[in-house]
Amino acid sequence: KNEVEQSPQNLTAQEGEFITINCSYSVGISALHWLQQHPGGGIVSLFMLSSGKKKHGRLIATINIQEKHSSLHITASHPRDSAVYICAVPSSITGSARQLTFGSGTQLTVLP
Amino acid sequence: SQTIHQWPATLVQPVGSPLSLECTVEGTSNPNLYWYRQAAGRGLQLLFYSVGIGQISSEVPQNLSASRPQDRQFILSSKKLLLSDSGFYLCAWSGPTNEQFFGPGTRLTVL
């Protein structure tokens, strides 16, 4: 079964700073997901990527399939970016891509 | 566009009482459906998933069950709640791309 590790567990930044959150996994995958969980609990899918890089606004996600590693970057961070960021990967290389294993999340706090 | 609904939003139930949480999806056909639980301070745990009406796969043995009576309806149930069932329950759906989209969640407190 895939093991997922995220770092850091907690991150506090000043508004405007560049943020990086890392995710490593143990078993080869077809795609990796980055999710954002707001303080109220709601979860939003930010990215699903299988190679290279994706960009959406101030968010950039990269993945290195050979190294089994992905990063989520936030440029010009803002207090509204404060949330828990979660990466998720398929649970096993032979199992369905529908079944995901989730990282423990990174709690990001951006101070004004 | 697709939307996913869950209700109730919050629920407080005594130990031993039954449970029924409902999830419905609009704007898509034959979605894959999922129930997740997030215990306090813990990560997301997949409880059940369904690839079609009446087809349920269970990931974790427990006193919960799931049913899919219609294509876009997914129900999570229990006959007798335990204290350990407290948590935040999320329903999600996915289509052919396997990207998952989450509902607003139900916060369950078992007393």
Interface residues (C-beta under 8 A of the other chain):
Chain A: S30 A31 H33 L35 G41 G42 I43 V44 S45 M48 I86 A88 S91 A97 R98 Q99 L100 F102 G103 S104 G105
Chain B: N32 Y34 Q38 R42 G43 L44 Q45 L46 Y49 V51 E59 F88 L90 A92 S94 T97 N98 E99 Q100 F101 F102 P104 G105 R107
